[in-house]
Amino acid sequence: MPTGLRPSQALQLWHDVTMDVVRDGKTDLTARQLAVLLTVYLEPPPHTVRGLAAKLGVTKPVITRALDTMGRQGLLERRRDQKDRRNVLVHRTVDGALEVERLGDLVVGRHRDLPL
C-alpha cells in the first residue's frame, strides 16, 4: 500500500524516529550499524563479514568494528563457518530481533503522527 509521502514528510518521519531512538537511550546506532543490523534481519541469511562489506561498499574491518559494537549490545553474533573456516557468519539474536521490531513499531507510530 503506497503511502504517498512527500519528501518533507519522509524527512520528518526519519527525523522523528531518529530523535526517539536517541532519546530512549536503549540503542543508539550509527547509520552504518543500522544498515548492517537491518540487512541481517530483513534479508535472508547467510550473512558473512565479507558479504556485508561488499553490500555496503566498505572494508571488512569497518564491518568488524560495527559487529563488535552490536555484539556487545547483544544485537548480533558472529560465529566461524564450520563448512569454510575462512568465513565468519553473522547471526541474529533474540535481543536483536526485539530491537528491530521496536524500530519498526517506532516508524509505524511516527508515520501515523505525520500531519496530512
C-alpha positions in Angstrom: 0.0 0.0 0.0 1.8 3.2 -1.1 1.8 5.9 1.5 2.3 8.8 -0.9 4.8 10.6 1.4 6.2 13.8 0.2 9.9 14.3 0.6 9.4 16.7 3.5 7.2 14.2 5.3 9.7 11.4 4.7 12.4 13.5 6.2 10.2 14.5 9.2 9.5 10.8 9.8 13.2 9.9 9.6 13.9 12.8 12.0 11.2 11.9 14.5 12.2 8.2 14.6 15.9 9.2 15.0 15.0 11.5 17.8 13.0 8.8 19.6 15.9 6.4 19.3 18.4 8.9 20.6 16.2 10.0 23.5 15.2 6.5 24.7 18.9 5.7 25.3 18.4 2.0 24.6 20.3 1.6 21.3 22.0 4.5 19.7 23.4 3.0 16.4 25.3 4.8 13.7 23.9 4.8 10.2 26.4 2.1 9.2 25.5 -0.1 12.2 21.8 0.3 11.5 22.4 -0.6 7.8 24.2 -3.8 8.9 21.5 -4.6 11.5 18.6 -4.2 9.1 20.4 -6.1 6.4 20.9 -9.1 8.7 17.3 -9.0 9.9 15.4 -8.1 6.8 17.4 -10.1 4.2 17.7 -13.9 4.2 20.8 -15.5 5.6 23.6 -16.4 5.4 25.4 -13.2 6.2 29.1 -13.0 6.2 31.5 -10.2 7.1 32.8 -10.3 3.6 29.3 -10.2 2.1 28.2 -7.4 4.3 31.3 -5.4 3.5 30.7 -5.8 -0.3 27.0 -5.0 0.1 27.7 -1.7 2.0 30.8 -0.8 -0.1 33.1 -0.8 2.9 36.1 -2.8 4.1 35.9 -5.9 6.3 37.5 -4.1 9.3 34.7 -1.5 9.1 32.1 -4.3 9.3 34.1 -5.9 12.1 34.0 -2.7 14.2 30.3 -2.4 13.7 29.7 -6.0 14.6 32.0 -5.6 17.7 29.7 -2.8 19.0 26.5 -4.6 18.1 27.8 -7.9 19.6 28.4 -6.1 22.9 24.8 -4.9 22.8 23.6 -8.4 22.1 22.1 -7.5 18.8 24.1 -9.8 16.6 26.5 -12.7 17.0 29.5 -13.8 14.9 30.5 -17.5 14.5 33.1 -19.1 12.4 31.6 -21.0 9.5 32.1 -24.7 10.2 32.0 -25.6 6.5 34.5 -23.0 5.5 36.6 -21.8 8.4 37.7 -18.7 6.4 34.2 -17.2 6.7 32.6 -15.6 9.7 28.9 -15.8 9.7 26.7 -13.2 11.3 23.7 -14.5 13.2 20.5 -12.9 14.6 19.8 -12.8 18.3 16.6 -12.6 20.3 17.6 -9.2 21.6 18.4 -8.0 18.1 15.0 -9.2 16.8 13.3 -7.4 19.6 15.2 -4.2 18.8 14.4 -4.4 15.0 10.7 -4.9 15.9 10.9 -1.9 18.3 12.3 0.2 15.5 9.6 -0.9 13.1 7.0 0.0 15.7 8.5 3.4 16.1 8.4 4.0 12.4 4.8 2.9 12.2 3.8 5.1 15.2 5.6 8.1 13.9 4.1 7.6 10.5 0.6 7.7 12.0 1.5 11.0 13.7 2.5 12.8 10.5 0.4 15.7 9.5 -1.5 15.2 6.3 
